[in-house]
């Protein structure tokens, strides 16, 4: 018997991370009980920036282009994608993401607003292409995902990213509740398996 195609769960920026903490463990528990693998792909703005400048990063810091991979994957019938919403890829957001990554030790170039050298012009072109590609890929991916319907789950939210810091208590409660829920699910699955075994015996 062939293995089921994996469920691909997308990792994004800011507010959708809260959904990841609460939903991903549940999906893994359910899918694991049926033998369906669950994988993740990074389609965040930070992940895309790292994918654009691999030559400036150590092997451990490099990230594959998850958005491009999923853009091709969702055109196939094997696609099982849980896609969280992306933040819009504006220049100010990209510059903020670059600064945050630089502060964490990633040797990324600044975004040159007014490039003066050939290297700066190339850097700006790569960053501008990144922003354009994110918008284009998102525009192409959403209609394709919508066409799959039963193979794709869209997670919508109206959380303000600036309010995430104030949700730390809620996040800890969610983690605790998810842990308890998974334990209950595992116990129920074990009981169901015993019942099935008794019928087959």
GUMIDO-362160 format. One record per residue (C-alpha): residue in three letters; x, y, z; residue number from 1. Coordinates in steps of 0.5 Angstrom, whole numbers, plus 500, padded with zeros to 3 digits. Each point is the difference from the previous one (the first is absolute). Example, Ala and Ser with C-alpha at 12.3 -4.5 7.8 and 13.67 -1.06 7.14 Angstrom:
BEGIN
ATOM|resn|xx|yy|zz|resi
ATOM|ALA|525|491|516|1;
ATOM|SER|502|507|498|2;
***
This chain:
BEGIN
ATOM|resn|xx|yy|zz|resi
ATOM|UNK|500|500|500|1;
ATOM|UNK|503|507|498|2;
ATOM|UNK|501|505|505|3;
ATOM|UNK|495|506|500|4;
ATOM|UNK|503|507|498|5;
ATOM|UNK|502|504|506|6;
ATOM|UNK|496|506|502|7;
ATOM|UNK|504|506|499|8;
ATOM|UNK|499|505|506|9;
ATOM|UNK|502|507|498|10;
ATOM|UNK|504|504|505|11;
ATOM|UNK|499|508|500|12;
ATOM|UNK|502|506|503|13;
ATOM|UNK|497|504|506|14;
ATOM|UNK|492|499|502|15;
ATOM|UNK|499|493|496|16;
ATOM|UNK|506|497|505|17;
ATOM|UNK|495|500|506|18;
ATOM|UNK|495|495|495|19;
ATOM|UNK|507|496|499|20;
ATOM|UNK|501|499|508|21;
ATOM|UNK|492|498|501|22;
ATOM|UNK|499|496|493|23;
ATOM|UNK|506|496|498|24;
ATOM|UNK|501|496|506|25;
ATOM|UNK|492|497|499|26;
ATOM|UNK|501|499|492|27;
ATOM|UNK|507|496|502|28;
ATOM|UNK|496|496|505|29;
ATOM|UNK|494|498|495|30;
ATOM|UNK|504|499|494|31;
ATOM|UNK|505|496|504|32;
ATOM|UNK|495|495|502|33;
ATOM|UNK|498|499|493|34;
ATOM|UNK|507|500|497|35;
ATOM|UNK|500|506|497|36;
ATOM|UNK|507|504|500|37;
ATOM|UNK|499|507|502|38;
ATOM|UNK|506|505|497|39;
ATOM|UNK|501|508|501|40;
ATOM|UNK|502|505|495|41;
ATOM|UNK|503|507|501|42;
ATOM|UNK|496|505|496|43;
ATOM|UNK|501|506|505|44;
ATOM|UNK|504|506|497|45;
ATOM|UNK|506|499|505|46;
ATOM|UNK|500|493|496|47;
ATOM|UNK|500|503|493|48;
ATOM|UNK|505|505|502|49;
ATOM|UNK|505|494|502|50;
ATOM|UNK|498|496|494|51;
ATOM|UNK|503|506|496|52;
ATOM|UNK|507|501|502|53;
ATOM|UNK|502|493|502|54;
ATOM|UNK|507|502|498|55;
ATOM|UNK|501|505|506|56;
ATOM|UNK|497|495|505|57;
ATOM|UNK|503|494|503|58;
ATOM|UNK|498|493|498|59;
ATOM|UNK|496|499|507|60;
ATOM|UNK|496|507|499|61;
ATOM|UNK|498|499|492|62;
ATOM|UNK|493|499|499|63;
ATOM|UNK|497|497|494|64;
ATOM|UNK|495|504|496|65;
ATOM|UNK|493|497|503|66;
ATOM|UNK|495|504|496|67;
ATOM|UNK|503|498|493|68;
ATOM|UNK|500|493|502|69;
ATOM|UNK|492|501|502|70;
ATOM|UNK|499|504|494|71;
ATOM|UNK|501|494|496|72;
ATOM|UNK|498|494|505|73;
ATOM|UNK|493|503|500|74;
ATOM|UNK|499|499|493|75;
ATOM|UNK|500|493|501|76;
ATOM|UNK|495|495|502|77;
ATOM|UNK|504|497|506|78;
ATOM|UNK|500|507|503|79;
ATOM|UNK|498|500|508|80;
ATOM|UNK|501|507|502|81;
ATOM|UNK|498|504|506|82;
ATOM|UNK|502|507|498|83;
ATOM|UNK|500|506|506|84;
ATOM|UNK|499|507|497|85;
ATOM|UNK|506|504|498|86;
ATOM|UNK|502|507|502|87;
ATOM|UNK|500|505|495|88;
ATOM|UNK|507|500|497|89;
ATOM|UNK|501|508|500|90;
ATOM|UNK|507|503|500|91;
ATOM|UNK|500|503|507|92;
ATOM|UNK|498|493|503|93;
ATOM|UNK|506|497|496|94;
ATOM|UNK|505|505|503|95;
ATOM|UNK|497|498|507|96;
ATOM|UNK|501|493|498|97;
ATOM|UNK|507|501|498|98;
ATOM|UNK|502|504|506|99;
ATOM|UNK|497|495|505|100;
ATOM|UNK|504|494|496|101;
ATOM|UNK|506|504|500|102;
ATOM|UNK|499|501|508|103;
ATOM|UNK|500|492|500|104;
ATOM|UNK|507|499|497|105;
ATOM|UNK|498|500|492|106;
ATOM|UNK|505|503|496|107;
ATOM|UNK|494|503|495|108;
ATOM|UNK|501|507|496|109;
ATOM|UNK|496|506|502|110;
ATOM|UNK|495|502|495|111;
ATOM|UNK|503|506|496|112;
ATOM|UNK|495|505|499|113;
ATOM|UNK|504|504|495|114;
ATOM|UNK|506|495|497|115;
ATOM|UNK|506|503|498|116;
ATOM|UNK|504|494|498|117;
ATOM|UNK|499|494|496|118;
ATOM|UNK|500|496|506|119;
ATOM|UNK|495|504|503|120;
ATOM|UNK|496|500|494|121;
ATOM|UNK|500|492|500|122;
ATOM|UNK|498|500|507|123;
ATOM|UNK|494|505|499|124;
ATOM|UNK|498|496|494|125;
ATOM|UNK|500|493|504|126;
ATOM|UNK|496|503|505|127;
ATOM|UNK|495|503|496|128;
ATOM|UNK|499|494|496|129;
ATOM|UNK|499|496|507|130;
ATOM|UNK|494|505|501|131;
ATOM|UNK|497|500|493|132;
ATOM|UNK|501|492|500|133;
ATOM|UNK|496|499|507|134;
ATOM|UNK|494|504|497|135;
ATOM|UNK|500|497|494|136;
ATOM|UNK|501|493|503|137;
ATOM|UNK|494|501|505|138;
ATOM|UNK|496|503|495|139;
ATOM|UNK|501|494|496|140;
ATOM|UNK|500|495|505|141;
ATOM|UNK|493|502|504|142;
ATOM|UNK|496|499|494|143;
ATOM|UNK|503|493|498|144;
ATOM|UNK|499|498|508|145;
ATOM|UNK|493|502|500|146;
ATOM|UNK|499|495|494|147;
ATOM|UNK|502|495|504|148;
ATOM|UNK|495|501|506|149;
ATOM|UNK|500|493|503|150;
ATOM|UNK|508|500|500|151;
ATOM|UNK|501|507|502|152;
ATOM|UNK|498|503|507|153;
ATOM|UNK|501|508|500|154;
ATOM|UNK|501|503|507|155;
ATOM|UNK|497|507|501|156;
ATOM|UNK|501|504|505|157;
ATOM|UNK|499|508|502|158;
ATOM|UNK|506|500|506|159;
ATOM|UNK|504|506|500|160;
ATOM|UNK|507|498|500|161;
ATOM|UNK|502|506|505|162;
ATOM|UNK|495|497|505|163;
ATOM|UNK|504|493|500|164;
ATOM|UNK|505|502|506|165;
ATOM|UNK|493|501|504|166;
ATOM|UNK|498|493|498|167;
ATOM|UNK|506|496|504|168;
ATOM|UNK|495|498|505|169;
ATOM|UNK|495|497|496|170;
ATOM|UNK|505|497|496|171;
ATOM|UNK|503|496|506|172;
ATOM|UNK|493|498|501|173;
ATOM|UNK|499|498|493|174;
ATOM|UNK|506|495|500|175;
ATOM|UNK|498|497|507|176;
ATOM|UNK|493|499|497|177;
ATOM|UNK|502|497|494|178;
ATOM|UNK|505|495|504|179;
ATOM|UNK|494|498|504|180;
ATOM|UNK|496|499|494|181;
ATOM|UNK|505|496|496|182;
ATOM|UNK|501|495|506|183;
ATOM|UNK|492|499|500|184;
ATOM|UNK|500|499|493|185;
ATOM|UNK|506|495|500|186;
ATOM|UNK|496|496|506|187;
ATOM|UNK|494|500|496|188;
ATOM|UNK|504|498|494|189;
ATOM|UNK|503|494|504|190;
ATOM|UNK|493|498|502|191;
ATOM|UNK|497|500|493|192;
ATOM|UNK|506|496|498|193;
ATOM|UNK|498|495|506|194;
ATOM|UNK|493|500|498|195;
ATOM|UNK|502|498|492|196;
ATOM|UNK|505|495|503|197;
ATOM|UNK|494|496|504|198;
ATOM|UNK|496|500|494|199;
ATOM|UNK|505|497|495|200;
ATOM|UNK|502|495|506|201;
***
